[in-house]
Amino acid sequence: MARMVADCREMPSDSGCTLTIAGEEGEVLDAAVAHAVAVHGHADDGSLREMVRAELKPE
């Protein structure tokens, strides 16, 4: 399975976060959603997961 990347610099954010997460798609999605909830105050719901998944890029 291809490794994917979630890069906070490419997500809509007011904080200027620079975190990058890489790994298999499911791992990256779960970690990026957990980060968005814990650090950026988002609710863990379907719309957040869809937004994060849409922004994932191949490593």
C-alpha positions in Angstrom: 0.0 0.0 0.0 1.3 3.5 -0.9 2.4 5.8 1.9 0.3 9.0 2.2 1.1 12.4 3.8 -1.1 14.9 5.7 0.6 18.3 5.9 -1.0 20.9 8.2 0.6 23.7 6.0 -1.8 22.7 3.2 -5.0 22.5 5.4 -7.1 25.5 6.2 -5.8 26.8 9.6 -5.3 30.1 11.5 -2.5 28.7 13.7 0.2 28.3 11.0 0.8 24.7 12.2 3.7 22.9 10.3 3.1 19.3 11.4 3.4 16.6 8.7 2.2 13.0 9.2 3.2 10.2 6.9 2.3 6.5 6.7 -0.4 4.2 5.4 -3.7 6.0 4.5 -5.7 4.7 7.5 -2.9 5.5 10.0 -2.4 9.0 8.6 -6.1 9.7 8.5 -6.6 8.6 12.2 -3.5 10.5 13.4 -4.4 13.7 11.4 -8.0 13.7 12.7 -6.7 13.1 16.3 -4.3 16.1 15.8 -7.0 18.3 14.4 -9.2 17.5 17.4 -6.5 17.9 20.1 -4.6 20.8 18.7 -7.0 22.7 16.5 -10.3 22.1 18.3 -12.2 20.4 15.5 -15.0 17.9 16.2 -14.2 14.3 15.1 -17.0 13.8 12.7 -17.6 12.7 9.1 -17.0 16.1 7.6 -13.6 16.5 9.2 -12.6 13.0 8.1 -13.7 13.7 4.5 -11.8 17.0 4.5 -8.6 15.4 5.8 -8.9 12.4 3.4 -9.3 14.8 0.5 -6.1 16.6 1.4 -3.9 13.5 1.7 -1.2 13.2 -0.9 1.1 10.3 -1.9 4.5 10.5 -0.2 
